[in-house]
Amino acid sequence: MTTVLTAGLGLKPQHYDAALACPADGLWFEVHPENYMVAGGPRLAWLEAIRTRHPVSLHGVALSLAADCEPDPDHVARLAELACRIEPALISEHLAWSTWRGAYHPDLLPFPRTGEALTRIADNVSRAQDALGRRIAIENPSHYLKIDGHAWNEIGFLSELARRTGCGLLLDVNNVYVSAPNLGYSAETYVDAFPTGPVMEIHLAGHTPDPNLGDALLVDSHDAPVASEVWALYERLIRRTGPRPTLIERDDKLPDFATLLAERQHADAVLRAPLARAA
């Protein structure tokens, strides 16, 4: 099994058989660990089978690192148990909060980027990394409206978080593309300014206009192919970073596996282009 990650796909139950049989070099799969933090059963058995053929990454959605409290110790322990069992190639989480007084919310929510928030999130990232015994990557969020109270710009905040904790960063290019018009900044400027050193992983996904506001509000929907503008932004990024493990995310309106694999092959070709030019 190859250990060099190129382009990967989000693993969905509908595609388990095709994923297991796929021989593509450098292919890897990413899952939300919350769906597999169980003692047994068919879903975990399938993940273990996939892991014998391809590297697997865990992309969490429930650590709630930006909450006003530390991550739930039971959740962290179950995540660590799964990581020990699967031995993932990468582990990542979101720069957001999703819990409030013990209740989980179905959204990854924003927060004011203050010095206090930075200290709290750095502590939470460090706790998670200590429990897992490894470095994790933190993803830049998608944004839908401006909120007040920021003392840091987003890139500066993420860079300082990486410096304080030693964590990596996950740069979601579609999140950048969606957020830029929603908040009124340049996606190209954001990508050009993002620090390349801490980037452990890149995400690509589709988006859709808001059903009521149209293109005035773009939604990170993960239910469409990667847009041509996002591909262009990705190629611009790779020219700076060189090849980095890249995931195609698709969570709704799922096509067949062959269609997703074709998108994955597009990303794989972008990743291999710098190596071909160097050769």
C-alpha positions in Angstrom: 0.0 0.0 0.0 1.4 3.4 -1.0 2.1 5.8 1.8 2.5 8.9 -0.4 -0.8 10.7 -0.4 -1.8 12.5 -3.6 -5.6 13.1 -4.1 -8.3 11.4 -2.0 -12.0 11.1 -1.7 -14.5 11.4 1.1 -15.6 7.8 1.8 -19.4 7.1 1.7 -21.2 3.9 2.5 -22.7 3.8 -1.0 -19.1 3.5 -2.5 -17.5 1.0 -0.1 -17.2 -1.8 -2.6 -15.8 0.4 -5.4 -13.5 2.1 -3.0 -12.1 -1.1 -1.7 -11.5 -2.4 -5.3 -10.0 0.8 -6.7 -6.2 0.4 -7.5 -5.4 4.1 -8.1 -1.9 5.0 -7.0 -1.8 7.6 -4.1 -5.6 7.3 -3.5 -6.7 7.8 0.1 -10.1 8.2 1.8 -11.3 10.6 4.5 -14.2 9.9 6.9 -15.9 11.8 9.7 -14.7 9.8 12.7 -18.0 10.5 14.6 -19.6 7.9 12.3 -17.1 5.2 13.3 -16.5 5.8 17.0 -18.2 2.5 18.0 -17.1 -0.8 19.4 -17.9 -2.8 16.3 -20.5 -3.4 13.6 -20.5 -3.4 9.8 -19.5 0.2 9.2 -16.4 -0.1 11.3 -15.6 -3.4 9.7 -15.8 -1.8 6.3 -13.5 1.1 7.4 -10.9 -1.4 8.6 -11.1 -3.3 5.3 -10.6 -0.1 3.4 -7.6 0.7 5.6 -5.9 -2.5 4.5 -5.9 -1.2 1.0 -5.7 2.6 1.2 -4.6 5.3 3.7 -7.4 6.8 5.7 -7.8 10.3 7.2 -10.1 11.3 10.1 -11.8 14.7 9.6 -13.6 15.6 12.8 -16.7 17.8 13.1 -17.4 17.6 16.8 -14.4 18.5 18.9 -15.7 22.1 19.0 -12.3 23.6 19.6 -13.5 27.2 19.6 -16.1 26.6 22.3 -15.9 28.3 25.7 -14.8 25.0 27.4 -12.4 22.2 26.7 -13.4 19.3 24.4 -15.5 16.6 25.9 -13.0 14.2 27.4 -15.2 11.2 26.5 -15.4 12.3 22.9 -11.6 12.8 22.8 -11.0 9.4 24.3 -13.3 7.7 21.8 -11.5 9.5 19.0 -8.1 8.5 20.3 -9.3 4.8 20.4 -10.5 5.0 16.8 -7.2 6.6 15.8 -5.3 3.8 17.5 -7.4 1.2 15.7 -7.2 2.8 12.3 -3.8 4.4 12.4 -4.9 7.3 10.1 -2.5 9.1 7.8 -4.0 12.5 8.9 -6.4 13.8 11.5 -8.1 17.2 11.1 -10.7 19.4 12.7 -12.5 22.7 12.1 -11.7 26.2 13.5 -15.3 26.6 14.9 -17.5 25.7 17.8 -20.5 23.4 17.8 -21.3 22.7 21.5 -22.9 24.8 24.1 -23.4 23.6 27.7 -23.2 19.9 26.7 -25.5 20.2 23.7 -24.3 19.6 20.2 -25.5 21.8 17.3 -25.6 20.8 13.7 -23.4 23.7 12.5 -19.8 24.7 12.6 -20.2 28.2 14.1 -17.9 31.3 13.9 -16.4 33.3 16.7 -14.7 36.6 17.2 -10.9 36.1 16.7 -9.7 37.7 19.9 -6.6 37.2 21.9 -8.8 35.4 24.5 -10.2 33.1 21.8 -6.7 32.3 20.5 -5.5 31.3 24.0 -8.5 29.1 24.6 -8.4 27.4 21.2 -4.6 26.9 21.5 -5.2 25.2 24.8 -7.9 23.0 23.3 -5.8 22.1 20.3 -3.0 21.1 22.6 -5.3 19.0 24.7 -6.5 17.2 21.7 -3.0 16.6 20.3 -1.7 15.4 23.7 -4.6 12.9 23.9 -4.1 11.7 20.4 -0.3 11.7 20.6 0.0 13.3 17.3 -0.3 16.6 15.3 -3.7 17.5 13.9 -4.6 20.0 11.1 -7.1 22.8 11.7 -9.3 23.9 8.8 -10.2 27.5 7.8 -13.9 28.0 8.0 -16.5 29.1 5.4 -18.2 32.5 6.2 -21.7 33.8 5.4 -21.8 37.1 7.2 -19.5 39.6 8.9 -19.3 39.5 12.7 -17.8 42.1 14.9 -15.0 41.9 17.4 -12.1 40.5 15.5 -8.6 41.5 16.7 -6.8 39.1 14.3 -7.3 38.5 10.6 -8.0 34.9 9.8 -4.6 34.0 8.3 -2.8 35.7 11.2 -4.9 33.8 13.7 -4.3 30.4 12.1 -0.6 31.1 11.7 -0.3 32.0 15.3 -2.3 29.0 16.4 0.1 26.8 14.4 3.1 28.5 15.9 1.8 28.1 19.5 0.6 24.5 19.3 2.7 23.0 16.5 -0.6 22.0 14.8 -0.9 21.8 11.1 -3.4 23.6 8.9 -6.0 22.3 6.4 -6.6 24.9 3.7 -10.1 24.4 2.2 -10.0 26.2 -1.1 -13.7 26.1 -1.6 -14.2 27.8 1.8 -11.9 30.6 0.6 -13.8 30.9 -2.7 -17.2 31.0 -1.0 -16.2 33.3 1.8 -14.5 35.9 -0.4 -17.6 37.4 -2.0 -19.7 36.8 1.1 -17.4 39.0 3.1 -16.0 41.1 0.4 -12.3 40.1 0.0 -10.1 38.6 -2.7 -9.9 34.8 -2.8 -6.6 35.1 -4.8 -5.1 37.5 -2.2 -6.1 35.1 0.6 -4.5 32.1 -1.1 -1.4 34.0 -1.9 -0.9 35.1 1.7 -1.7 31.7 3.3 1.5 30.2 5.0 2.6 27.2 3.1 4.8 25.5 5.8 2.0 24.3 8.1 -0.3 23.1 5.3 -0.8 19.4 5.9 -3.9 19.0 3.7 -6.1 20.8 1.1 -9.8 20.4 0.6 -11.8 20.9 -2.6 -15.6 20.9 -2.8 -18.6 22.2 -4.7 -20.8 25.1 -3.7 -24.2 26.5 -4.6 -25.9 29.9 -4.6 -28.3 30.5 -1.8 -31.9 29.5 -3.0 -33.3 33.0 -2.0 -30.3 35.4 -2.5 -28.6 33.7 -5.5 -25.0 34.6 -6.1 -25.2 37.3 -3.4 -24.6 34.5 -0.9 -22.6 31.4 -1.8 -23.1 28.3 0.3 -20.4 25.6 1.0 -22.9 22.9 0.2 -20.7 19.9 -0.8 -23.4 18.8 -3.2 -21.9 19.7 -6.6 -18.8 19.2 -8.6 -15.8 21.4 -7.9 -16.3 24.7 -9.8 -13.9 25.8 -12.5 -13.0 28.9 -10.5 -12.1 26.7 -7.5 -9.9 24.5 -9.7 -8.1 27.7 -10.9 -7.6 28.8 -7.3 -6.3 25.4 -6.4 -3.8 25.4 -9.2 -2.6 28.8 -8.1 -2.1 27.5 -4.6 -0.2 24.4 -5.7 2.2 26.5 -7.7 3.2 28.0 -4.3 3.0 25.0 -2.0 4.0 22.1 -4.2 2.1 18.8 -3.9 0.0 18.5 -0.7 -2.6 15.7 0.1 -5.8 16.9 -1.4 -9.3 15.7 -0.8 -12.4 16.0 -2.9 -15.4 16.4 -0.5 -18.9 15.4 -1.6 -21.6 14.9 1.1 -24.9 15.2 -0.8 -26.4 14.5 -4.2 -23.8 11.8 -4.5 -22.9 10.7 -8.0 -21.5 7.2 -8.8 -17.9 6.4 -7.7 -16.5 6.7 -11.2 -17.7 10.4 -11.4 -16.0 11.2 -8.1 -12.9 9.3 -9.2 -12.7 11.5 -12.3 -12.6 14.6 -10.1 -10.0 13.0 -8.0 -7.9 12.3 -11.0 -8.1 16.0 -12.0 -6.7 16.9 -8.6 -4.1 14.2 -8.9 -2.9 15.6 -12.2 -2.6 19.1 -10.7 -0.5 17.6 -7.9 1.8 15.7 -10.2 2.4 18.6 -12.6 5.1 20.3 -10.6 7.0 17.0 -10.3 6.7 16.5 -14.0 8.0 19.9 -14.8 11.0 19.4 -12.4 11.8 16.1 -14.1 
